[in-house]
Amino acid sequence: WVRLGRDASRARGDASKIANWHGYGAEVLAVANAVVAEAVDDLPEAPSLDGDHGPMPLENASGNFVTLDLGGGRYAFYEHLKHGSIRVKRGDQVKRGQVIAALGNSGSSSSGPHLHFHVADASSELAAEGLPFQFESFDEIGGFSTIDAFASGEKWKNAPPGAGGQRKLELPAANSVVLFPQ
């Protein structure tokens, strides 16, 4: 998930500097009442996307992260969080909508500050299978033709008439641009 500006840009000014990205530092919220299964907040972030930052061990690819035990064998993963921002620790109970961290660019995150979010069947980030999930509601307002269009800085296109609008109990299609309720 990448936050875009009102002008559809990813960043203010130089997009190679992570602090310029619209989403950098944004609050990351718990999706449900849950128990924190794991929280790691010890990986630094490079200040820019420029250059080779060296090899990264596979176990650090997710960067700083929080895993929530949602119950029923389901776990929510929040990855690439901002170093020093995680507000919870293993065993904490969280409430839906509670701020748990800030969006960052830690780990293997060469595409810029974003939130990697997924639901899986185990609490181990490297030994879990993804599970389907859905959002209560969102408005689909447009999208990018491909992920490469996003990566190259192209602007997204408005949804064709009748194709966008409010969605309930769905997961947005790949490369969609959505608005979530406040």
JOSUL-V75250 format. One record per pair of residues at least 24 apart in sequence whose ideal C-beta (glycine too) atoms are under 8 Angstrom apart, sorted by the first residue. I is the first residue (numbers start at 1). J is the second residue. Records with the same first field share a line. If there is no record, write none. Layout:
I=J + J
This chain:
1=114 + 115 + 116 + 117
2=111 + 112 + 113 + 114 + 150
3=103
4=156 + 177
8=155 + 156 + 177
10=112 + 153
11=112
15=49 + 112 + 153
16=48 + 49 + 50
17=47 + 48 + 49
18=45 + 46 + 47 + 48 + 49 + 104 + 105 + 112 + 113
19=47
21=105 + 112 + 113
23=103 + 113 + 114 + 115
24=82 + 103 + 104 + 105 + 113
25=82 + 85 + 102 + 103 + 104
26=102 + 103
27=99 + 102 + 103
28=66 + 78 + 81 + 99 + 100 + 101 + 102 + 103 + 115
29=96 + 97 + 98 + 99 + 100
30=68 + 76 + 94 + 95 + 96 + 97 + 98 + 100
31=68 + 70 + 76 + 96
32=68 + 70 + 76 + 96
33=93 + 94 + 95 + 96
34=68 + 69 + 70 + 71 + 76 + 93 + 94
35=68 + 69 + 91 + 92 + 93 + 94
36=66 + 67 + 68 + 69 + 88 + 89 + 90 + 91 + 92 + 93 + 94 + 100
37=67 + 68 + 69 + 75 + 90 + 123
38=65 + 66 + 67 + 90 + 123
39=65 + 66 + 67 + 86 + 88 + 89 + 90
40=64 + 65 + 86
41=81 + 83 + 84 + 85 + 86 + 101
42=83
43=83 + 106 + 107
44=83 + 106
45=82 + 83 + 104 + 105 + 106
46=105
49=105 + 110 + 112
56=107 + 108
58=126
59=126
60=107 + 108
61=107 + 108
62=107 + 108 + 116 + 125
63=104 + 105 + 106 + 107 + 108 + 109
64=101 + 104 + 106 + 107
65=107 + 125
66=100 + 101
67=123 + 125
68=94 + 100
69=123
70=119
73=121 + 122
74=119 + 120 + 121 + 131
75=119 + 120 + 121 + 122 + 123 + 128
76=117 + 118 + 119
77=116 + 117 + 118 + 119 + 120 + 125
78=115 + 116 + 117
79=107 + 115 + 116 + 117 + 125
80=104 + 105 + 106 + 107 + 109 + 113 + 114 + 115 + 116
81=106 + 115
82=106
111=151
132=171
133=171
134=169 + 170 + 171
135=167 + 169 + 170 + 171 + 172 + 180
136=168 + 169
137=166 + 167 + 168 + 169 + 180 + 181
138=166 + 167 + 170 + 172 + 178 + 179 + 180 + 181
139=164 + 165 + 166 + 167 + 178 + 179 + 180
140=164 + 165 + 167 + 172 + 173 + 176 + 177 + 178
141=177 + 178 + 179
142=176 + 177
143=173 + 175 + 176 + 177
144=175 + 177
145=175
146=175
147=174 + 175
149=175
150=175
